[in-house]
Amino acid sequence: METIAVIFGGRSAEHDVSIVTALASIIKPLELTKKYRVEAVYIAKDGAWYWDEKLKDIKLFTSGGIQDYLHRTQPTSVQFDGGMTLVKASGIAGRKQTRRIDIAFPAMHGTYGEDGALMGLLDMAGIPYVGCGLSASAIAMDKVLAKEVATANDIPVSKFMTFTKAELERQPGEAVKNIVKTLGYPLFVKPAHLGSSIGISQVRNDTELRHGLEVAAHYDDRVIVEEAIPNLIEVTLPIMGNDRPKPAMLEQPMTKPEDFFDFDTKYLQGGKKGKGKGGSKGSKGAQGYSKIPAEVPEEVYVRAEAIGVAIYKAFGCSGVARVDMLIDEKTKRIYFNEINPLPGDLYAHNWNRAGVSNVELVQKLVGYAKERHTQRQALTTTFSTNYLQQF
Amino acid sequence: MIHELASIYLLSYPTVLVYMLQSTEYQVKPYLKWVWRTKNFTAVNQRRDLDRTKAARLLLLALRLGILLQIAAGVWLIYLGLYSDLTGGVLFGAALMLSYPIIWAHLAVIPLVLGRWFISAPAEQQQIAAAERVFAAHGAVKIAVAGSYGKTTMKEILNTVLGEGLDVAATPANKNVSISHANFAKNLTGKEDVLIIEYGEGAPGDVARFTRLTHPTHAVITGVVPAHLDRYKTLQAAGQDIFSVAGKLKGKQVYVNDESPDSQPFIKKSYQRFSGKTALGWKISRIKTGLDGTGFVMKKGKDSLKLHSGLVGKHQVGFLALAAALAIELGLTHDQVKAGIAKTEPFEHRMQPYQLGGAWIVDDTYNGNLEGLRAGTELLKAVEAKRKIYVTPGLVDQGEETEAVHLKAGKLIASAKPDLVVLMQNSVTDFIQRGLKAGRFKGELQIETNPLEFYTNLQHFVASGDLVVMQNDWTDNYA
């Protein structure tokens, strides 16, 4: 039986979202397949790793018992021994308990996880892992780079400007002046590297803009400011696969024009904020806030699907990702907004609507991970030279 | 092996024994058979825990006290053996201390046997005798509902439809043995127009006994299939017992489900047959069934009735038509019949459809016979779905017919062409698999080792567009 390590938590603002993704959408379905030994690997907010059966219990986290657990538990070591092995003290006569990992299933959102950092580590370990690789993850998590990749592939994006945290601290007034002159209101201000809509503000005047920049710079060292698309319909499309990616269903967040897709709307209010009519078609996923399928004309739906898949391929994504797009309802123009290389809860609710059960979803993703790993193993990355003999 | 042996010395062991007694309804034979085949007593409670009723608490207390006394006696004997030179004291004491799980697993049934012989049986006999007088004197139309399957459904349909225009009383839920009938009689006012009495046969002579007790004026026989064959031994014996309800009734007051192949040898010419095609002279047509219910038209001469029920499955049409036709014979208007049929809804765990995410689940886990299984597979064939899933652990109490019945079951399942079949790992799984193979099943087969885990996590296995038919569920004592 293969051993899968589900890695979650992490040094990210989306630490808590990651816990829910791992426990509800990955570990449980993986265990139900009865095909794998599933190990829960939790990365605490301080970056220490823990491996324990107890970490599969959501109550440990919801009750706050995790603090006590961390206080009395030795962190786990990770051994890179031509693969990856977890090592921890067993508590019996100082003996070590080890577990060799065959496949990793990252369930990390945001920094030090979804941004390619963890993928780099797993690449170094040389084991198959679920989801996008290092480069796709790194580009996807950088909203600025992502827009540049989209533009290079002739996919429209909304106008934007970027600033470093240092620039904003040095000349905040200048930045505001430039933004207003170039883009005008209303605007969106976002940290360049965070997901789950953390630190995002919609601003309509200078005061809100200053505050928005301050909030975004609090979370990230790079800030992106984007013009708001008029007559906006936000849609999102989960996609899975390696060479032949398959889209799930185009999903439409149920937000009013004055609202936007912030963390609170997504995760804390269960979609209540801005929830309009048409609840009968709304889907209650982890975020429970959207219409599936999106209520857009068929031609727009098909085009959005094609753009989503094109973006997925352009970024070199593999395994799974979610492409967010913006539609101008009047002009029917579709803009690429961002790409999420590890969607919260894997967007299982959307895959369910597309006819893929939770158990099938995780099995397919593990299959894609192994397929990509096999392809990479076939590549030659070293060769013999007489370089050293010259010295 | 060590783990299994250790399980009988755990503190939870007495609770497990009482749970086993409770789950077998305090019947000695099934309890003892279960105890004897159980290897690991920590794995017994899979489905639920002990319901701490007064009887269960008393029994548990008695067991614990008995075990404590035996252990104390063992310790005392060892002490005497060590310090008072009692010959064999240590050996006998140790034997007493080690043997208590086996001894008390068997001693536990003694209060039940004694209680049944000396207390409950005489009291029940008195109650039943009083009930017999109530039924004999009652002037209502007394409809007995007998058969190997569909009894509760038939009874509920009759109750709902006839209740639209008459004062009807029916035995509650699946309370269908003599003592339940006696309890039912106690609550009758004597003014009812119709009594509906369900007969829950389980062993030879049961139906004849129920008939003597309840004095039916009419009988509905829902069908005969292999069931309770552990007691009846043969289908012939089961059929004879079920049809004994017809006994002294006039043939015209005996209604037999003509769609039951195994009933055919027992049907006399004078009996009235009913089916999805005809019932008491009414012709049935335009049957439509889906997950929202079943619709059909009944015609007799110039009379026509367009009916719709919430019950799911074509196999329900015969039962519904019989109820409608009987209602008209008993004086109900067409509107009352229509309203009554419209009120019939799926009963819990009996062809009960519900949505889970975007998937349709048909919960028929209470079903436990081949005809019910046929109805489930017919539904699977009839309803459109992106993916069709069939789930069953198989059937229980099939006696010597177990292998043959499950081979048939496998073929039936295969004929519905499900995309996925989920079987629960147990003693009949191989037979169903062979049936599937014989039926040239080409879909995916999944065998679950932990049924409870599968049922409680069903939402993880299904997706939008799926149709899942779940038939039968084995309680712990069958697992």
Interface residues (C-beta under 8 A of the other chain):
Chain A: K28 P29 L32 K34 H349 W351 N352 R353 A354 G355 V356 S357 N358 V359 E360
Chain B: G357 G358 K386 R387 T449 E453 F454 N457 Q459 H460 F461 V462 A463 S464 G465 D466
